[in-house]
């Protein structure tokens, strides 16, 4: 039979072990939250880069269209010729590498 002193020691040990496990669980949750925040920050940064690339490409496209319009009026080229000159080669369209 377990003496009252032995029972008390068992309960104290269990209480200490419970507290230790709770602290470890809390630390693990904090690590996971920090990992998630870091991932979200990297994702937001990547999305900003993608938006900047898209904005730059649209600016380049509008500049090409303006220059194409100026060249057409200056050279007297027809609209069909301008489209043929400005169209990219097949498969040479914009490429976005999200893993870069």
C-alpha positions in Angstrom: 0.0 0.0 0.0 1.1 3.5 -0.8 1.9 5.7 2.2 0.5 9.2 2.4 4.0 10.6 1.9 4.5 8.4 -1.2 1.1 9.5 -2.6 2.0 13.1 -2.0 5.3 12.7 -3.8 3.5 11.0 -6.8 1.0 13.9 -7.0 3.7 16.5 -6.8 5.7 14.7 -9.5 2.6 14.5 -11.7 1.8 18.2 -11.2 5.4 19.2 -12.1 5.3 16.9 -15.2 2.0 18.5 -16.3 3.4 22.0 -15.9 6.5 21.0 -17.9 4.4 19.5 -20.7 2.2 22.6 -20.8 5.2 24.8 -21.1 6.6 22.7 -23.9 3.3 22.8 -25.7 3.2 26.6 -25.3 6.7 26.9 -26.7 5.8 24.7 -29.6 2.8 26.9 -30.4 4.9 30.0 -30.3 7.4 28.4 -32.6 4.7 27.5 -35.1 3.2 31.0 -34.9 6.7 32.5 -35.6 7.2 30.2 -38.5 3.8 31.1 -39.9 4.5 34.9 -39.5 7.8 34.4 -41.3 6.2 32.5 -44.1 3.4 35.2 -44.4 6.0 37.9 -44.5 8.0 36.1 -47.3 4.8 35.5 -49.2 3.8 39.2 -48.9 7.2 40.2 -50.1 7.0 37.9 -53.1 3.5 39.2 -53.9 4.8 42.8 -53.9 7.6 41.7 -56.2 5.1 40.1 -58.6 2.9 43.2 -58.5 6.0 45.4 -59.3 6.9 43.1 -62.2 3.3 43.3 -63.6 3.3 47.0 -63.2 6.6 47.4 -65.0 5.4 45.1 -67.8 2.2 47.1 -68.2 4.3 50.3 -68.3 6.6 48.8 -71.0 3.6 47.6 -73.0 1.9 51.1 -72.9 5.3 52.7 -73.9 5.6 50.3 -76.8 2.1 51.0 -77.9 2.8 54.8 -77.8 6.0 54.3 -79.7 4.3 52.1 -82.2 1.6 54.7 -82.7 4.2 57.4 -83.2 6.2 55.2 -85.6 3.1 54.4 -87.6 2.2 58.0 -88.0 5.7 58.9 -88.9 6.4 56.1 -91.4 2.8 55.8 -92.7 2.7 52.0 -92.0 -0.7 50.4 -91.9 -2.2 48.9 -88.7 -1.6 45.3 -90.0 2.1 45.9 -90.4 2.3 47.4 -86.9 0.6 44.4 -85.4 2.9 41.9 -87.2 6.0 43.8 -86.0 4.9 44.1 -82.4 3.6 40.6 -81.9 6.1 38.4 -80.0 7.2 35.1 -81.4 5.1 32.1 -80.6 5.9 30.9 -77.0 7.8 34.1 -76.2 5.0 35.6 -74.2 5.4 36.9 -70.7 6.7 34.3 -68.3 6.4 34.6 -64.6 8.5 32.3 -62.4 7.0 32.3 -58.9 9.7 30.1 -57.5 12.5 32.5 -58.4 
